[in-house]
């Protein structure tokens, strides 16, 4: 997800494969939660599988309003909390 006016990336939308709870759902992950591994040329999300199972999700046919501050705060807080726990 990109803010059109500024071109700033705010969220990356992931389709989790193999997570029981999220079948047919997508995850919005804050861009700031990803780390670039230059050697592997991939972005990494430092979160364990159990936490990812609990991540807020939305159905692929019913996208949330990314302009809803309450929703974006919930997502940001979830990943910030999980990443602190992993550190």
C-alpha positions in Angstrom: 0.0 0.0 0.0 1.4 3.4 -1.1 0.2 6.9 -0.1 -0.4 8.3 -3.6 0.4 11.9 -2.7 3.8 11.1 -1.3 4.8 7.7 -2.8 5.6 6.5 0.7 5.1 2.7 1.3 3.0 2.1 4.4 2.0 -1.5 4.3 2.9 -4.7 2.5 0.1 -7.1 1.9 1.0 -10.8 2.3 -0.9 -13.9 1.4 0.2 -16.3 4.2 0.6 -19.8 3.0 0.3 -22.7 5.5 -1.2 -20.7 8.3 -4.4 -22.4 9.5 -6.2 -19.4 10.8 -5.6 -17.3 7.7 -7.0 -19.4 4.9 -8.4 -17.0 2.3 -7.2 -14.0 4.3 -4.4 -11.5 3.8 -2.1 -9.8 6.2 -1.2 -6.1 6.1 2.3 -5.8 7.5 3.8 -2.3 8.2 6.7 -1.6 5.8 8.8 -0.6 8.8 8.5 -4.2 10.2 10.5 -5.6 7.2 14.3 -5.9 7.0 16.1 -6.1 3.8 18.7 -8.9 3.5 20.9 -7.7 0.7 22.8 -11.0 0.4 19.7 -13.0 -0.2 17.8 -10.2 -1.9 14.7 -10.7 0.2 12.8 -8.9 2.8 12.5 -10.6 6.2 9.8 -10.3 8.9 11.2 -11.1 12.3 8.1 -12.7 13.9 7.5 -16.3 15.0 4.8 -18.5 13.4 2.6 -18.5 16.6 2.4 -14.7 16.6 1.7 -14.6 12.8 -1.2 -17.0 13.4 -2.7 -14.3 15.7 -2.0 -11.3 13.4 -4.9 -9.2 12.3 -6.1 -10.3 8.9 -8.7 -9.4 6.3 -10.5 -11.4 3.7 -9.2 -11.1 0.2 -12.6 -10.0 -1.1 -13.1 -7.4 1.7 -10.2 -5.0 2.0 -10.1 -2.6 4.9 -10.0 1.1 4.7 -6.3 1.8 4.9 -7.1 5.4 5.7 -8.9 4.3 8.9 -6.5 5.5 11.7 -7.9 3.0 14.2 -7.3 0.1 11.9 -3.7 1.1 11.0 -2.9 1.7 14.6 -4.1 -1.8 15.5 -1.8 -3.3 12.8 1.2 -1.1 13.8 0.8 -1.9 17.5 0.5 -5.7 16.8 3.7 -5.9 14.9 5.6 -3.5 17.2 4.6 -5.7 20.2 5.6 -9.0 18.5 8.9 -7.6 17.3 9.8 -6.4 20.8 9.0 -9.8 22.1 11.3 -11.5 19.5 14.2 -9.2 20.3 
